């Protein structure tokens, strides 16, 4: 009996331990709470008139928290001094630090700030309004803000309105009323006085509620008149998921404007200044500016003489300058001191003359590398892009690590290899840029043919006197059957249209100007693609952003609203009316993603 009692007692203890450890079984407290908080009362009551107190209390049906207050919560009209906003338990308390204006409607937009304490469910776009006068403004302005270059919706962008419709208001005055764009770029400006307005978007970096250079923005020349209309709509009440109980006709209100579309852009106007200077290698130094220069800066050596000893490598926009030192004594000099005269943007955003003195010291790491690699620097290093599966549209690219001073083209041999016989081909080698470090050979390739490039030793010499070793490379051109092609016919032809073929991650594969009789884009890899079109209004073959100061909108962009699947050895033809589908419905869903400015994150 004692043994039996001991066994039963042991089983009882084990069952208790098991039930404690296995907490996944049994009641779990019901389904997960997915319902956002709900306001139950406030002081003053929402939409109250003649409010004098500067403290607002709002109570909810459960404990709540406020998330990212500075990012989410906006007071309209804008405040000179931010109010104190805090939450405790089920309450939110807003204490105004500015005196309330007379006969003014106030709205507090909480965005995504209000979340419940347990599950973090968001009470989206909650707006609390009250008035200090005898009436409350009730008009709305509704719209969406999208990125001008790729039509993606923009979240977290400040939207503001001015009842002063002059062009200068955006630059000189605070907005009358504000809110921020939410999910899918949608926005609503609440409690608007019945009047006329212009609407703006602004990535307000310094929170002054007006445009400053460097901030992203959007504007429209359209002047909107607020209005409302009453209409009847059907409201269906269901008995269950498939059975209709009753259909009621109820009166509702529609507010205008309700279709404002703002195209957000970053102005390409930048402040000009000397960004940095460096000497990462003993045989060269570089100078970089914040943006393009109108004219090249003037540089004068102060502790050395560089006549015929420096090779300039300057890009087309004059904002990236590299100077190669061709004198061995200068290469060994620890510090090069020079003066530089250039144009710098002043406080009035005007270009003014500026002179700086630069001390370019050789890095210690560069000294060590120079000593370690001295024996290796016997030959000029070059690389080509030749090889198997060579694309029919590519040139031969030849890249050097240092600027070239001379090329003896009589020692370069370019041939087609046919039945083991080399057939010489006419060719020209040309510089691909101003650096004299990149060259190319263009040729009309025969599909599936093999070519050989042979360069004798000492054919090419760089500015330091190094020459190349003997080189022999081959390439085989791909078959035309490996490619797809695409021909686009524009129903509404526009001679300024530029067509772009995009991948699923919106990488631009090809850009080509539209042609009246159809635009043929050849030699595409089989696969899925998308089409974008922009109007090249200034004829520079690239998309250009807008300018607030110059009152210039970004160049218009359109998307073909379907995916194109190209198959091998096939020409796909498509007719496209780029104006037929409303702009907000053009971009394919799989490409669309909401963008939030980094400055607001």
ROBA-839811 format. One record per residue (C-alpha): chain; residue in one letter; residue number from 0; x, y, z. Coordinates in steps of 0.25 Angstrom, whole numbers. Each point is the difference from the previous one (the first is absolute). Layout:
N
   c   r     k      px      py      pz
   A   a   NUM       X       Y       Z
...
***
This chain:
601
   c   r     k      px      py      pz
   A   x     0       0       0       0
   A   x     1      11       9       3
   A   x     2       6      -2     -13
   A   x     3     -13       3      -7
   A   x     4      -2      13       8
   A   x     5      14       4      -4
   A   x     6      -2      -3     -15
   A   x     7     -14       8       0
   A   x     8       7      12       8
   A   x     9      11       0     -10
   A   x    10      -9       0     -12
   A   x    11      -8      12       6
   A   x    12      12       8       2
   A   x    13       5      -3     -14
   A   x    14     -14       4      -6
   A   x    15       1      14       8
   A   x    16      14       2      -6
   A   x    17      -4      -3     -14
   A   x    18     -12       9       1
   A   x    19       8      12       5
   A   x    20      11      -2     -11
   A   x    21     -10      -2     -11
   A   x    22      -7      13       1
   A   x    23      -3       0     -15
   A   x    24     -12      -8       3
   A   x    25     -13       4       7
   A   x    26      -7      14      -1
   A   x    27       9      11      -6
   A   x    28      -8      12       4
   A   x    29      -9       1     -13
   A   x    30       4       6     -14
   A   x    31      10      10      -2
   A   x    32      -5      14       2
   A   x    33       1       7     -14
   A   x    34     -10      12       3
   A   x    35       7      14       1
   A   x    36      -4       9      12
   A   x    37     -13       8      -1
   A   x    38      -2      14       5
   A   x    39     -11       0      11
   A   x    40       0      14       5
   A   x    41       8      13       0
   A   x    42       1      14       6
   A   x    43      -4       8      -7
   A   x    44      -9      -8      -8
   A   x    45       5      -3     -14
   A   x    46      -4      11     -10
   A   x    47      -4      10      11
   A   x    48      -1      15      -2
   A   x    49       5      11       8
   A   x    50      11      -8       7
   A   x    51       8       9       9
   A   x    52       9     -10       8
   A   x    53      13      -4      -6
   A   x    54       0     -14       5
   A   x    55      -7     -12      -7
   A   x    56      -3     -13       6
   A   x    57      -4     -12      -8
   A   x    58      -4     -13       6
   A   x    59       0     -14      -6
   A   x    60      -7     -14       3
   A   x    61      14      -6       3
   A   x    62      14       4       5
   A   x    63       8       6     -12
   A   x    64      14       5      -3
   A   x    65       4      11     -10
   A   x    66      11      -4     -10
   A   x    67      10       9      -7
   A   x    68      -8      13       4
   A   x    69       9      10      -7
   A   x    70      -1      -8     -13
   A   x    71     -15      -4       1
   A   x    72      -8      12       7
   A   x    73      -3      13      -7
   A   x    74      -7      12       5
   A   x    75      -7       8     -10
   A   x    76       1      12      -2
   A   x    77      15      -2       3
   A   x    78       6       4      13
   A   x    79      11       9       3
   A   x    80       4      -8      13
   A   x    81      -4     -15       0
   A   x    82     -10      -4      10
   A   x    83       2     -10      11
   A   x    84      -6     -13      -4
   A   x    85       0     -12      10
   A   x    86      -8     -12       3
   A   x    87      -3      -8      13
   A   x    88     -10     -11       2
   A   x    89     -11       2     -10
   A   x    90       2      15      -2
   A   x    91       7       9      -9
   A   x    92       3      14       5
   A   x    93       4      11     -10
   A   x    94       5      13       7
   A   x    95       1      12     -10
   A   x    96      12       9       3
   A   x    97      -5      11     -11
   A   x    98     -12       8       4
   A   x    99     -12      -5      -8
   A   x   100      -4      10     -11
   A   x   101     -14       6       0
   A   x   102     -10      -5     -10
   A   x   103       9     -12      -5
   A   x   104      -3     -14      -2
   A   x   105      11     -10       6
   A   x   106       2     -14      -4
   A   x   107      10     -10       6
   A   x   108       3     -11     -10
   A   x   109       7     -12       7
   A   x   110       4      -8     -12
   A   x   111       5     -14       4
   A   x   112       3       5      14
   A   x   113     -11      -6       9
   A   x   114       2     -15       3
   A   x   115      -6      -9      10
   A   x   116       8      -4      12
   A   x   117      -1     -15      -2
   A   x   118       1      -4     -15
   A   x   119       5      13      -6
   A   x   120     -13       2      -9
   A   x   121       1      13      -7
   A   x   122     -12      10       0
   A   x   123       3       5     -13
   A   x   124      -2      15      -4
   A   x   125      -7       4      12
   A   x   126      -4      15      -1
   A   x   127      -5       9      12
   A   x   128      -6      13      -3
   A   x   129      -5      12       7
   A   x   130      -3      15      -2
   A   x   131       3      13       8
   A   x   132     -11       7      -7
   A   x   133     -15      -1      -2
   A   x   134       2     -10     -12
   A   x   135       9     -11      -5
   A   x   136       6      -2     -14
   A   x   137      -4     -13      -6
   A   x   138       5       0     -14
   A   x   139      10     -11      -4
   A   x   140      11       0     -11
   A   x   141       4     -15      -4
   A   x   142      10      -5      -9
   A   x   143      13      -8      -1
   A   x   144      15       2      -1
   A   x   145       9      -8      -9
   A   x   146      14       0      -4
   A   x   147       2       7     -14
   A   x   148      11      -9      -5
   A   x   149      -7     -14       3
   A   x   150     -14       3       4
   A   x   151       2      -7      13
   A   x   152      -9       5      11
   A   x   153       7       9      11
   A   x   154      -4      -2      15
   A   x   155       4      10      11
   A   x   156       1      13      -9
   A   x   157      -6      13       5
   A   x   158     -12       5      -8
   A   x   159      -3      15       2
   A   x   160     -10      10      -6
   A   x   161       1      15      -3
   A   x   162     -12       9      -2
   A   x   163      10      10      -5
   A   x   164       1      -6     -14
   A   x   165      13       8      -4
   A   x   166      12      -8      -4
   A   x   167       8       6      11
   A   x   168      -9      -5      11
   A   x   169       7     -14       0
   A   x   170      14       8       3
   A   x   171      -4      10       9
   A   x   172     -13      -4       9
   A   x   173      -4     -11       9
   A   x   174     -11      -9      -5
   A   x   175     -14       3       4
   A   x   176      -3     -14       3
   A   x   177       8     -13       0
   A   x   178       0     -15       1
   A   x   179       9     -12      -5
   A   x   180      -2     -10     -10
   A   x   181      -3     -14       5
   A   x   182       0     -14      -6
   A   x   183       0       0     -15
   A   x   184       3      15       0
   A   x   185     -14       4       3
   A   x   186      -3      13       8
   A   x   187     -11       8       5
   A   x   188       0      14       5
   A   x   189     -10       1      10
   A   x   190      -9      12       5
   A   x   191       3       9     -12
   A   x   192      -7      14      -1
   A   x   193      -9       1     -12
   A   x   194      10       8     -10
   A   x   195      10      -2     -11
   A   x   196      13      -7       2
   A   x   197      13      -5      -6
   A   x   198       5     -13       5
   A   x   199      15      -4       3
   A   x   200       8     -12       4
   A   x   201      13       2       9
   A   x   202      10      -8       6
   A   x   203       2      10      11
   A   x   204      14      -3       5
   A   x   205       1      13       9
   A   x   206     -15       0       4
   A   x   207      -3      14      -4
   A   x   208     -12      -3      -8
   A   x   209       6       7     -13
   A   x   210       9      -5     -11
   A   x   211      15       1       2
   A   x   212      10      -4     -11
   A   x   213       4     -14       2
   A   x   214     -14      -5       4
   A   x   215      -8      -9      -8
   A   x   216     -13       6      -5
   A   x   217     -12       0      -9
   A   x   218      -9      11      -5
   A   x   219     -11       2     -10
   A   x   220      -4      13      -7
   A   x   221     -15      -4       1
   A   x   222      -8       9      10
   A   x   223     -11      -9       7
   A   x   224     -13       5       5
   A   x   225      -6      -8      11
   A   x   226     -14      -5      -1
   A   x   227      -9     -11       5
   A   x   228     -12      -7      -6
   A   x   229     -11      -9       6
   A   x   230      -3     -13      -7
   A   x   231      -8     -13       3
   A   x   232       7     -13       2
   A   x   233      -4     -14       2
   A   x   234       4      -7      13
   A   x   235      -2     -15       1
   A   x   236      -3      -7      13
   A   x   237       3     -15       0
   A   x   238      -6     -11       8
   A   x   239      12      -9      -2
   A   x   240      12      -1     -10
   A   x   241     -10      -4     -12
   A   x   242     -14       6       4
   A   x   243      -4      14      -2
   A   x   244      -9       6      11
   A   x   245      -3      13      -5
   A   x   246       5      11      -9
   A   x   247      -1      14       5
   A   x   248       1      13      -7
   A   x   249       7      10       8
   A   x   250       5      15      -3
   A   x   251      15       2       0
   A   x   252       9      12      -3
   A   x   253      12       0     -10
   A   x   254      11      10       2
   A   x   255       8       7     -11
   A   x   256      11       0      -4
   A   x   257       2     -15       2
   A   x   258       9      -4     -11
   A   x   259      13       9       2
   A   x   260      12      -7      -6
   A   x   261      14       6       5
   A   x   262      13      -5      -7
   A   x   263      11       1      10
   A   x   264      14       3      -4
   A   x   265      14       4       5
   A   x   266       5      13      -6
   A   x   267      13      -2      -7
   A   x   268       5      14       4
   A   x   269      11      -2      10
   A   x   270       9       8       8
   A   x   271      14       1      -5
   A   x   272      12      -3       9
   A   x   273      13      -7       0
   A   x   274      -4     -14       6
   A   x   275      13      -6       2
   A   x   276      14      -2      -5
   A   x   277       9     -12       1
   A   x   278      13      -7      -4
   A   x   279      -3     -15       2
   A   x   280      12      -4      -9
   A   x   281      14       7      -1
   A   x   282      -1       2     -15
   A   x   283     -14       7       0
   A   x   284      -9      10       8
   A   x   285     -15       3      -2
   A   x   286      -9      11       3
   A   x   287     -16      -1       1
   A   x   288     -11      10       0
   A   x   289     -14      -1       5
   A   x   290      -6       2     -14
   A   x   291       4       4     -14
   A   x   292       8      12      -3
   A   x   293      -3      11     -10
   A   x   294      15       1      -3
   A   x   295      12      -8       4
   A   x   296       7       5      13
   A   x   297      14       6      -1
   A   x   298      11      -7       8
   A   x   299      14       5       3
   A   x   300      11      -8       6
   A   x   301       6       7      12
   A   x   302      12      -9       4
   A   x   303       3      -7     -13
   A   x   304       1       2     -15
   A   x   305     -10      -8      -8
   A   x   306       3       5     -15
   A   x   307      -1     -12      -9
   A   x   308       0      -9      12
   A   x   309     -15      -2       3
   A   x   310     -11      -7      -9
   A   x   311     -14       6       3
   A   x   312     -12      -9       0
   A   x   313     -12       8       1
   A   x   314     -15      -5      -2
   A   x   315     -10       7      -9
   A   x   316      -7       7      12
   A   x   317      13       6       6
   A   x   318      -3      -6      14
   A   x   319      10     -11       0
   A   x   320      14       3      -3
   A   x   321      12      -9       1
   A   x   322      14       4      -2
   A   x   323      11     -11      -4
   A   x   324      14       3       4
   A   x   325      10      -4     -11
   A   x   326      12       5       8
   A   x   327       7     -10       9
   A   x   328       6      10       9
   A   x   329     -14       6       2
   A   x   330      -6     -14       2
   A   x   331      10      -1      12
   A   x   332      -3      13       6
   A   x   333      -8      -2      13
   A   x   334      -9      12      -1
   A   x   335      -5       8     -12
   A   x   336      -5      14       3
   A   x   337      -9       8     -10
   A   x   338     -10      11       0
   A   x   339     -13      -2      -7
   A   x   340     -10      11      -6
   A   x   341     -14      -4      -2
   A   x   342     -15       5       1
   A   x   343      -7      -3      13
   A   x   344     -15       2       3
   A   x   345      -1      11      11
   A   x   346     -12       2      10
   A   x   347      -8       7     -11
   A   x   348       2     -12      -9
   A   x   349       8       7      -9
   A   x   350      14      -5      -6
   A   x   351      11       9       6
   A   x   352      15      -2      -2
   A   x   353       7      -8      10
   A   x   354      15      -4       3
   A   x   355       5     -11       8
   A   x   356      14      -6       3
   A   x   357       1     -15       0
   A   x   358      11      -9       6
   A   x   359       0     -13      -6
   A   x   360       8     -10       8
   A   x   361       3     -14      -5
   A   x   362      -6     -10       9
   A   x   363       9      -9       8
   A   x   364      -8     -12      -6
   A   x   365       4       5     -14
   A   x   366      14       1       3
   A   x   367       1     -15       5
   A   x   368      -8      -5     -12
   A   x   369      10       8      -9
   A   x   370      12      -7       6
   A   x   371      -7     -14       0
   A   x   372      -4       1     -14
   A   x   373      12       7      -6
   A   x   374       5     -13      -6
   A   x   375     -14      -4      -6
   A   x   376      -1      13      -8
   A   x   377       7      -5     -12
   A   x   378     -11       0     -10
   A   x   379     -12       8      -3
   A   x   380     -13      -7       5
   A   x   381     -12      -1     -10
   A   x   382     -13      -8       0
   A   x   383     -10      -3     -11
   A   x   384     -14      -5       0
   A   x   385       2     -10     -11
   A   x   386      -4     -15       2
   A   x   387     -11     -10      -4
   A   x   388     -14       4      -1
   A   x   389       3      14      -5
   A   x   390     -12       9      -2
   A   x   391      -2       5     -14
   A   x   392      -2      14       4
   A   x   393      12       2       9
   A   x   394      13       6      -4
   A   x   395      14      -5       5
   A   x   396       3       7      12
   A   x   397      15       2       4
   A   x   398       3       6      14
   A   x   399      13       4       6
   A   x   400       3       3      15
   A   x   401       8      13      -4
   A   x   402      -1      10     -11
   A   x   403       5      -3     -14
   A   x   404      10       9      -7
   A   x   405       2      -7     -13
   A   x   406      -6     -12      -8
   A   x   407       7      -6     -13
   A   x   408     -12      -5      -8
   A   x   409       9      -7     -10
   A   x   410       3     -10      11
   A   x   411     -14      -3       3
   A   x   412      -6     -11      -9
   A   x   413     -15      -3       0
   A   x   414      -5     -12      -8
   A   x   415     -12      -9      -3
   A   x   416       4     -15       3
   A   x   417      -7      -8     -11
   A   x   418       4     -15      -3
   A   x   419      13       3       8
   A   x   420       4      11      -9
   A   x   421       1      14       5
   A   x   422      -7      10      -9
   A   x   423       5      15       4
   A   x   424     -12       9       3
   A   x   425       0      16      -1
   A   x   426      -1       6      14
   A   x   427       2      13       7
   A   x   428       4       1      15
   A   x   429      -6      12       7
   A   x   430       0       6      13
   A   x   431     -13      -2       8
   A   x   432       2      12      10
   A   x   433       9      11       3
   A   x   434       9      -8      10
   A   x   435       8      -7     -11
   A   x   436      -2     -13       8
   A   x   437     -12      -6      -7
   A   x   438       0      -3     -15
   A   x   439      -9      -8      -9
   A   x   440      -1      -7     -14
   A   x   441     -13       1      -7
   A   x   442      -3     -11     -10
   A   x   443     -13      -5      -8
   A   x   444       1     -14       6
   A   x   445      -4     -12      -9
   A   x   446      -9      -9       9
   A   x   447       7     -13       5
   A   x   448      13       4      -6
   A   x   449      14       0       8
   A   x   450       9      12       0
   A   x   451      14       1       5
   A   x   452       7      13       6
   A   x   453      15      -1       0
   A   x   454       9      12       7
   A   x   455      15      -1      -2
   A   x   456       9       3      13
   A   x   457       4      15       1
   A   x   458     -12       4      -8
   A   x   459      -7       9      11
   A   x   460       8       9       9
   A   x   461      -6       7      13
   A   x   462       4      14       5
   A   x   463      11      -7      10
   A   x   464       7      -7     -12
   A   x   465      -6     -14       3
   A   x   466      -4      -8     -13
   A   x   467      -9     -12      -2
   A   x   468       4     -15      -1
   A   x   469      -4      -8     -12
   A   x   470     -15      -3       0
   A   x   471      -9      -9      -8
   A   x   472     -15      -1       3
   A   x   473     -12      -7      -8
   A   x   474     -15       2       0
   A   x   475     -11      -7      -5
   A   x   476     -13       8      -4
   A   x   477     -13      -6       5
   A   x   478     -11      -5     -10
   A   x   479     -11       9      -3
   A   x   480      -9     -12       3
   A   x   481       4       3      15
   A   x   482      -7      13       0
   A   x   483     -14       6       1
   A   x   484      -5      13      -6
   A   x   485     -11      10       3
   A   x   486      -7       9     -10
   A   x   487      -9      11       7
   A   x   488     -10       8      -8
   A   x   489      -5      13       7
   A   x   490     -15       3      -3
   A   x   491       3      14       4
   A   x   492      13       2      -6
   A   x   493       9      11       7
   A   x   494      13       3      -6
   A   x   495       6       4      14
   A   x   496      -4     -14       5
   A   x   497      12      -9       5
   A   x   498      -3     -15       3
   A   x   499       6      -8      11
   A   x   500       1     -15       2
   A   x   501       0      -3      14
   A   x   502       2     -13       8
   A   x   503      -9      -4      12
   A   x   504       9       8      10
   A   x   505      -1      12     -10
   A   x   506      14      -1      -5
   A   x   507       1       7     -13
   A   x   508       4      -9     -11
   A   x   509      -1       8     -12
   A   x   510      -5      15      -4
   A   x   511      -3       4     -14
   A   x   512      -7      12      -6
   A   x   513     -14      -4      -6
   A   x   514      -2      -1     -15
   A   x   515     -12       4      -8
   A   x   516      -1     -14      -7
   A   x   517       3      -8      13
   A   x   518      12      -1       9
   A   x   519       8     -13      -1
   A   x   520       8      -4      12
   A   x   521       9     -12      -4
   A   x   522       9     -10       7
   A   x   523      -7      -1      13
   A   x   524       2     -12       9
   A   x   525     -13      -9       0
   A   x   526      -8       3      13
   A   x   527     -10       9       7
   A   x   528       1      15      -3
   A   x   529      -8      13       3
   A   x   530      -1      13      -8
   A   x   531       2      14       4
   A   x   532      -1      13      -8
   A   x   533       4      14       3
   A   x   534      -1      12      -8
   A   x   535      14       6      -3
   A   x   536      -5      15      -1
   A   x   537      14       6       0
   A   x   538       5     -11     -10
   A   x   539      12      -4       8
   A   x   540      -3     -15       0
   A   x   541      -2      -1      15
   A   x   542     -11       2      10
   A   x   543       1      13       7
   A   x   544      -6       4      14
   A   x   545      -7      13       2
   A   x   546       4      13       7
   A   x   547      -9       8      10
   A   x   548       9      12      -2
   A   x   549      -1      -1     -15
   A   x   550     -15      -3       0
   A   x   551       3     -13      -8
   A   x   552      -7     -13       2
   A   x   553       7     -13      -2
   A   x   554      -1      -7     -13
   A   x   555     -13      -8      -1
   A   x   556       2     -15       2
   A   x   557     -10     -12      -4
   A   x   558       0     -15       2
   A   x   559      -6     -11      -9
   A   x   560      -9      -7      10
   A   x   561       3     -14      -4
   A   x   562      12      -9       1
   A   x   563       7      -4     -13
   A   x   564       5     -15      -1
   A   x   565      10      -1     -11
   A   x   566       4     -14      -6
   A   x   567      13      -4      -7
   A   x   568       1       3     -15
   A   x   569     -13       8       0
   A   x   570      -4      14      -4
   A   x   571     -11       5       9
   A   x   572      -9      12      -5
   A   x   573      -9       8       9
   A   x   574      -8      13      -2
   A   x   575      -1       9      11
   A   x   576      -8      13       3
   A   x   577       8       5      12
   A   x   578     -11      10       3
   A   x   579     -12      -9       0
   A   x   580       1      -6      14
   A   x   581      -1      10      12
   A   x   582      14       3       5
   A   x   583      -2      -6      14
   A   x   584      -5     -13      -6
   A   x   585      12      -1     -10
   A   x   586      11      -6       8
   A   x   587      -1     -16       1
   A   x   588      -3      -4      14
   A   x   589      12      -9       1
   A   x   590       9      12      -2
   A   x   591      -7      10       9
   A   x   592       6       2      14
   A   x   593      -3      11      10
   A   x   594      12       9       2
   A   x   595       3       8      13
   A   x   596      11      11       0
   A   x   597      12      -4       8
   A   x   598       0      13       8
   A   x   599     -14      -4       6
   A   x   600       4     -14       4
***
